[in-house]
Amino acid sequence: MTDTRTRILDLAEDFTQTKGFNNFSYLDLAAEIGVKNSSIHYHFKAKADLALALVERIRKTHGDACNAFNQRLETPQERLGALMDHFKGYVQNEKICMCGMMAAEFETVSPEVRTALALYFRDMREWLAEQFTQMNDPNPGDRALQFLSSLEGSVLLARLEADPAMINRALDGFVSR
């Protein structure tokens, strides 16, 4: 059985990806999980604590996924394709990138969460820059920024249009280099 803290994080991540971090409360979490509101507060005293835990968890999860891509896949093009497929999974499940959603709510999150979000996106850009370096791109940092911006934006549009293939159409030019 999954512990309560993990169940809270899982549900909060799902809510954030489907309707935004500011569009659910601890009462919503408690009702869905079947615990008292005080149980949510026991694990996360304030919603800012929950937000920080979510971003730190997804940063680790995505970091682990990128490391697995590096181990499992031979070419940077394959790794970029795997990342695109990972993000297409969000759209197929009627979600978006959790950190992308929280970044859109930047003005309403705590400074600690802003810092954690910046670190998440920095990590993603660094990993992407490594891929573009291996592809002999003359400006791997710029290309990483362009790819990540296109990826996050295409996820929003693909969800709106219910068309995960939009991600490929937006990013295939990066992968075929």
N, C-alpha and C positions, 0 to 999 in steps of 0.2 A: 504494500500500500504506500502511496506517495505521501510524504509528510505535508503538513498543513502549509508550511512556508512555501514549499515548491508548488503546491496547488494554487496558492495565492499568486505567485509569480506567473505561473502558466496562464491563469485566467486574466490577470492584469495585462499580460502581453497580448493575449487574444483580443481583449477589449480595446487596447491601444491601437492595434493593427486594424481593427474593424471600424471603430468609431472615434478614436482619439483619446489621449490620456485625460483630457479635461472633461470628457463626457461620461464618466462613471465615478461612482463613489465607493467608499468602503462598505456602505450598506448594500450596494449592488454586488460587490464581491462576496460579502458574507451570505447574502441570500442565495446566490448561485452555488457556493461551496457547501452551504448548510451548516455554517458556524455562526457564533455571535459576532457582532461588530467588534467587541472587545478583543476577540481572538485575532482579528486583522491588526488592530492597534498593538497587540502584544508583539507581533513580528515586525511591524513597521509603524513606529510611533506617529509619524506624519507621512502624508502622501509624497512629500519630497524624498523621504527615505525609500519609499517603494520605487519611485522613479529612478533614483540612483542605482538601486539594486537591479532594476530591469536593464538599464543601459550597461552596467558592468557585466551582467550575465550575457547579454547579446554580443557585447564586445568580445568576450571570451569564446562564445559559440561560433561567431563568424571568424575569429582568429583561428580557432581549431579547424573550421571548415577549409579555410584558405591553406593552412598547413597540410591538411589531407589532400587537397588538390595538388599541391606541390609534390607530395609523395606519390600519389597515384597516377598523375597525368604527366606525360612526357613534354608536351609543348605548351608554351604560354597561351597559344590560341585555344588549346583544349581547356586550359585552366580558366580562361576568360569565358569560354562557352559554358563551363560548369557553374561559374558564378551567375551567369545570365539565367541558366536553368533554375538555380536556387531561387532567384528573384521571381522567375515566372511561377514558381510554386506558390508564392504569396498571392499572386493574381488569381491563380487557379482555385485558391481557397478563399477568394474574395477579401483579401487582406492587402496591406502594403508594408513596406519596411518599417519596423517599429521606430528605429532611430530617425528615419526620414519623417515620420509622423511627429515625433517629439521635437525634431528640429523646426518643424512648421509651427510648433507651439512654444518656440524659444522664449518669447517674452513672458511666458507664464510659469516657466520652470525655474528652480533655484540655481544660483551660481554654480553650485557643485554639480548639478545635472548638466548645465551648459558646458562645464569643463569636461565632464565625462563624454558628452556628445562630441565635442571637438576632438577628443582623443580617439573615439571610435572612427570618426571620419578621417582623421590623420592616419590611423592604422590601415584603413581601407585604401587610401591614396598611396601609401608607401608600398603596400602589397601590389597594387596595380602598377605602380611605377617600376617595380622589379620585373613585372611581366613585359612591360613595354621596353625596358632596357634589354631584356633577352631577345626582343624582336628587333633590336637595333634601331629603335625610334630615336631620332636626334633630340627630342624634347620629352623624355618619359614622364617627368613630373606634370607638365602641361597636359600630356595625353591622358594621364591618370585622372586629372581633374575633369577633363572633358568626358571621359568614359563614365566616371562616377556620377557626374551631373546628368548625363544622358540616361544612365541606368535608373537613377532615382526618379527623374522626370517621366521616363517611359513607363515605369511601374504605375505612376498615378494615372497616366492616360490609358494604359492597358486595362486598369481596373475600371475606369470610367466607361470604357468601350466594351468591357468584358471580352477582351481580345489579347491573351497572353503573347501571341505571336508578334504584337507590336514591339515588344522588347527586342526581338531579333531584328526586325526591320530598322529599328533605331540604332542598333549597335553592331550589326554584321560588318559594317565597314571597318570597325576597329579590329575585329577578329581576323579578317582576311588579309591584313597587312603582311 
